[in-house]
Amino acid sequence: MMTRNIILLAAICISSMIMHMRAQSLTEQAATAYNNDDFNAALELYLKVANEDGTSSELFYNIGNTYYKLDKNGLAILYYERALLLDPNNDDARNNLNFVNGKANVNIDNGSTYWKDSIDDMVCSLSSSMWGMIAVTSFILFIGLLMVYIFVDAIVLRKIGFFGGGIMLIASILANVCAFYVKGKAEAHNQAVVIVPSVTLSTSPRQPKDKTEEAFMLNEGTKISIVDSVSVSTSGNNEKWYDIKADDTHRAWINASSIEII
C-alpha cells in the first residue's frame, strides 16, 4: 500500500514538473516571438499557456503588452486589469494600464477625480489578505497600548497608550474596510471593457431601430459596470445583452459581443 502511494506521489510530481517545463518552454517561445516583433505568434503562444497551464498576473501582463503592439487597446486594457486583479502590486501592469488609458479615446466622464483615482489606486495596490494582516497587526498593537494606558502609572506612557491606541484602532478599522473593498472588487465580476473600436448603445436590449433608440456611444477601452443581463432571440439566434453603467448618469444596453468581462 505504501509503495503504491509513493509511486502515485512520484507520478504526480513528475507530471507537475513536465507541465511546468512545458509552460515555461511555451512562455519562452512567446517571449522570443515578441522580441522578434512577431506579435501574432506571441499572442497565440501566450493564450495557449493561459488556456492549458493556468493564468498568472505576469502572463496577463504579457498578453496585454502583445495586444497593445497589435493596436488593440481595448484588449490590452482588459488584460492589464486582469493582471491587477491577480496581483495589485504588479506596478508594470498598472503603469502600462495608465499609459494605454491615456491613449484610448474614452468619451464618457466616469465622474472620477484625481483624488478619487489616487485613493482607489492606493487601496488596490495591496491585496485583501495584506490589508487583513495590517488590520490584525494594528488591533494587536491597540490591545498592547490599551494595556499600557490601563496598567502603567507614568503619565507620558499613559498618553502614548491612549493616543497611540486610538490611532491603532482607527488603522485597524480602516484596514478592514480596505480589505473588504479589495476583496469585493476582485470577486464582483461586474466590470467589463469595450473591445470593439466603437459601439452605439441602445435604450432596450436590441439593436437600435432608429435614432430614438440610440442611447450614447462608447469607444474602445472604456471600462463599464454590468447591472443586469438578458438573452434575446433574434431571427432564431440567441443574443446576450447587458444592462450597463458607464458612469452615474449614463446607463443603457450593450451587446455582449462588444465587451469582455474583466
C-alpha positions as CSV (number, residue, x, y, z in Angstrom):
1,M,0.0,0.0,0.0
2,M,2.8,2.4,0.9
3,T,4.7,1.5,-2.2
4,R,1.7,2.3,-4.4
5,N,1.2,5.7,-2.6
6,I,4.9,6.5,-3.2
7,I,4.6,5.6,-6.8
8,L,1.4,7.7,-7.2
9,L,3.1,10.7,-5.5
10,A,6.2,10.4,-7.7
11,A,4.0,10.2,-10.8
12,I,2.1,13.4,-9.7
13,C,5.4,15.2,-9.0
14,I,6.9,14.1,-12.4
15,S,3.7,15.1,-14.2
16,S,3.7,18.6,-12.5
17,M,7.4,19.1,-13.4
18,I,6.7,18.2,-17.1
19,M,3.7,20.6,-17.2
20,H,5.8,23.3,-15.6
21,M,8.6,22.8,-18.0
22,R,6.2,22.8,-20.9
23,A,4.6,26.0,-19.8
24,Q,8.0,27.6,-19.3
25,S,9.0,26.5,-22.8
26,L,5.9,28.0,-24.4
27,T,6.4,31.2,-22.4
28,E,10.0,31.4,-23.6
29,Q,8.9,30.8,-27.2
30,A,6.3,33.5,-26.9
31,A,8.8,36.0,-25.4
32,T,11.2,35.2,-28.3
33,A,8.4,35.8,-30.9
34,Y,7.5,39.1,-29.1
35,N,11.1,40.3,-29.1
36,N,11.3,39.4,-32.9
37,D,8.2,41.6,-33.5
38,D,6.1,38.5,-34.4
39,F,3.2,39.6,-32.2
40,N,0.6,37.3,-33.7
41,A,2.7,34.3,-32.9
42,A,3.5,35.6,-29.4
43,L,-0.2,36.1,-28.7
44,E,-1.1,32.6,-29.9
45,L,1.5,31.1,-27.6
46,Y,0.6,33.3,-24.6
47,L,-3.1,32.4,-24.9
48,K,-2.2,28.7,-25.3
49,V,-0.3,28.9,-22.0
50,A,-3.3,30.6,-20.3
51,N,-5.7,28.0,-21.6
52,E,-3.7,24.9,-21.0
53,D,-1.4,25.7,-18.0
54,G,-3.3,28.3,-16.0
55,T,-3.1,32.1,-15.6
56,S,-0.9,34.5,-13.6
57,S,-0.6,38.2,-13.3
58,E,2.7,38.2,-15.2
59,L,1.1,36.2,-18.1
60,F,-1.9,38.6,-18.3
61,Y,0.6,41.5,-18.3
62,N,2.5,39.9,-21.3
63,I,-0.8,39.3,-23.1
64,G,-1.8,42.9,-22.5
65,N,1.6,44.1,-24.0
66,T,1.1,41.9,-27.0
67,Y,-2.4,43.2,-27.7
68,Y,-1.1,46.8,-27.4
69,K,1.6,46.0,-30.0
70,L,-1.2,44.7,-32.2
71,D,-3.0,48.0,-31.9
72,K,-5.9,46.5,-29.9
73,N,-6.1,48.9,-26.9
74,G,-9.4,47.6,-25.6
75,L,-8.0,44.1,-25.2
76,A,-4.7,45.4,-23.8
77,I,-6.6,47.4,-21.1
78,L,-8.7,44.2,-20.4
79,Y,-5.6,42.1,-19.7
80,Y,-3.8,44.8,-17.7
81,E,-7.0,45.0,-15.5
82,R,-6.9,41.2,-15.1
83,A,-3.3,41.2,-14.2
84,L,-4.0,43.7,-11.4
85,L,-6.9,41.6,-10.1
86,L,-4.5,38.7,-9.6
87,D,-1.7,40.9,-8.2
88,P,-2.4,44.5,-7.2
89,N,1.3,45.0,-6.7
90,N,2.1,44.5,-10.4
91,D,3.4,48.0,-11.0
92,D,4.4,47.3,-14.6
93,A,0.8,46.4,-15.4
94,R,-0.5,49.4,-13.5
95,N,1.8,51.8,-15.3
96,N,1.0,50.3,-18.7
97,L,-2.7,50.4,-17.9
98,N,-2.4,54.1,-17.1
99,F,-0.4,54.7,-20.3
100,V,-2.9,52.9,-22.6
101,N,-5.9,54.5,-20.9
102,G,-4.3,57.9,-21.6
103,K,-4.1,56.9,-25.3
104,A,-7.6,55.5,-25.6
105,N,-10.2,58.0,-26.7
106,V,-12.7,57.3,-23.9
107,N,-15.7,59.6,-24.4
108,I,-17.5,59.2,-21.1
109,D,-16.8,61.1,-18.0
110,N,-17.0,58.5,-15.3
111,G,-17.0,61.0,-12.5
112,S,-13.5,60.2,-11.4
113,T,-11.3,62.8,-9.9
114,Y,-7.6,62.9,-9.3
115,W,-8.0,62.3,-5.5
116,K,-10.6,59.6,-6.0
117,D,-8.4,57.7,-8.5
118,S,-5.4,58.2,-6.3
119,I,-7.1,56.8,-3.2
120,D,-8.5,53.8,-5.2
121,D,-5.0,53.1,-6.6
122,M,-3.5,53.3,-3.2
123,V,-6.1,50.9,-1.7
124,C,-5.9,48.4,-4.6
125,S,-2.1,48.4,-4.5
126,L,-2.4,45.8,-1.7
127,S,-4.2,42.5,-1.7
128,S,-7.1,41.9,0.6
129,S,-5.0,39.4,2.6
130,M,-2.3,42.1,3.1
131,W,-4.9,44.6,4.3
132,G,-6.2,41.8,6.6
133,M,-2.7,41.3,8.1
134,I,-2.4,45.1,8.6
135,A,-5.8,45.1,10.4
136,V,-4.8,42.3,12.7
137,T,-1.4,43.8,13.5
138,S,-3.0,47.2,14.2
139,F,-5.5,45.6,16.5
140,I,-2.8,43.7,18.4
141,L,-0.9,47.0,18.9
142,F,-4.1,48.6,20.0
143,I,-4.6,46.0,22.7
144,G,-1.0,46.4,23.8
145,L,-1.2,50.2,24.0
146,L,-4.5,49.9,25.8
147,M,-2.8,47.7,28.4
148,V,-0.1,50.4,28.8
149,Y,-2.8,53.1,29.4
150,I,-4.6,50.9,32.0
151,F,-1.8,49.5,34.0
152,V,1.2,51.9,33.7
153,D,1.4,54.8,36.1
154,A,3.8,57.1,34.2
155,I,1.8,60.0,32.6
156,V,3.9,60.1,29.5
157,L,3.4,56.4,28.8
158,R,-0.3,56.6,29.6
159,K,-0.6,59.4,27.0
160,I,1.2,57.3,24.5
161,G,-1.0,54.4,25.3
162,F,-4.2,56.5,25.0
163,F,-3.4,58.3,21.7
164,G,-1.4,55.5,20.2
165,G,-4.1,53.0,20.9
166,G,-6.7,55.3,19.3
167,I,-4.6,55.6,16.2
168,M,-4.1,51.8,16.0
169,L,-7.8,51.2,16.5
170,I,-8.7,53.6,13.6
171,A,-6.0,52.0,11.5
172,S,-7.4,48.5,12.2
173,I,-10.9,49.6,11.2
174,L,-9.7,51.3,8.0
175,A,-7.6,48.3,7.1
176,N,-10.6,46.0,7.5
177,V,-12.7,48.4,5.3
178,C,-9.9,48.3,2.6
179,A,-9.7,44.5,2.8
180,F,-13.4,44.1,2.2
181,Y,-13.3,46.7,-0.6
182,V,-10.5,45.0,-2.4
183,K,-11.9,41.5,-2.0
184,G,-15.4,42.6,-3.2
185,K,-13.8,44.3,-6.2
186,A,-11.9,41.2,-7.1
187,E,-14.9,38.9,-6.7
188,A,-17.6,41.1,-8.2
189,H,-17.0,40.1,-11.9
190,N,-19.3,43.0,-12.9
191,Q,-16.6,45.1,-14.5
192,A,-16.0,44.9,-18.3
193,V,-14.1,46.7,-21.1
194,V,-15.3,47.7,-24.5
195,I,-13.2,45.7,-27.0
196,V,-14.6,47.0,-30.3
197,P,-13.5,50.3,-31.9
198,S,-16.8,51.9,-31.1
199,V,-20.4,50.9,-30.2
200,T,-23.7,52.6,-30.0
201,L,-25.7,51.5,-27.0
202,S,-29.5,51.0,-27.1
203,T,-32.3,52.1,-24.8
204,S,-33.6,48.5,-25.0
205,P,-31.9,45.0,-25.3
206,R,-31.8,45.0,-29.1
207,Q,-30.1,46.8,-31.9
208,P,-31.4,50.4,-32.2
209,K,-34.1,50.7,-34.9
210,D,-33.7,54.4,-35.2
211,K,-32.2,57.5,-33.6
212,T,-34.8,57.5,-30.8
213,E,-33.5,54.1,-29.5
214,E,-29.8,55.2,-29.6
215,A,-28.6,56.0,-26.1
216,F,-24.9,57.0,-26.4
217,M,-21.7,55.8,-27.9
218,L,-18.7,54.2,-26.2
219,N,-15.2,53.9,-27.6
220,E,-12.7,51.0,-27.3
221,G,-11.1,50.7,-23.9
222,T,-14.0,52.2,-21.9
223,K,-14.5,50.4,-18.6
224,I,-18.1,49.8,-17.6
225,S,-20.1,48.2,-14.8
226,I,-22.6,45.4,-15.5
227,V,-26.0,45.8,-13.8
228,D,-28.1,43.0,-15.4
229,S,-28.2,40.8,-18.5
230,V,-30.9,39.1,-20.7
231,S,-30.9,36.7,-23.5
232,V,-32.9,37.8,-26.6
233,S,-33.9,35.6,-29.5
234,T,-33.4,37.3,-32.8
235,S,-34.1,35.6,-36.1
236,G,-33.7,32.2,-34.4
237,N,-30.4,33.2,-32.8
238,N,-29.9,33.9,-29.1
239,E,-28.1,37.1,-28.3
240,K,-26.9,38.2,-24.8
241,W,-27.4,41.9,-23.9
242,Y,-26.0,43.6,-20.8
243,D,-27.6,46.5,-18.9
244,I,-24.5,48.6,-18.1
245,K,-23.5,51.8,-16.4
246,A,-20.7,53.9,-17.9
247,D,-21.0,56.4,-15.0
248,D,-23.6,57.7,-12.6
249,T,-25.7,59.3,-15.4
250,H,-25.1,57.0,-18.4
251,R,-26.9,53.7,-18.4
252,A,-28.1,51.6,-21.4
253,W,-28.0,48.2,-23.1
254,I,-25.0,46.8,-25.0
255,N,-24.5,43.6,-27.0
256,A,-22.3,41.0,-25.2
257,S,-20.1,40.7,-28.3
258,S,-18.9,44.3,-27.8
259,I,-17.4,43.8,-24.3
260,E,-15.3,41.4,-22.3
261,I,-15.7,40.8,-18.6
262,I,-12.6,41.5,-16.6
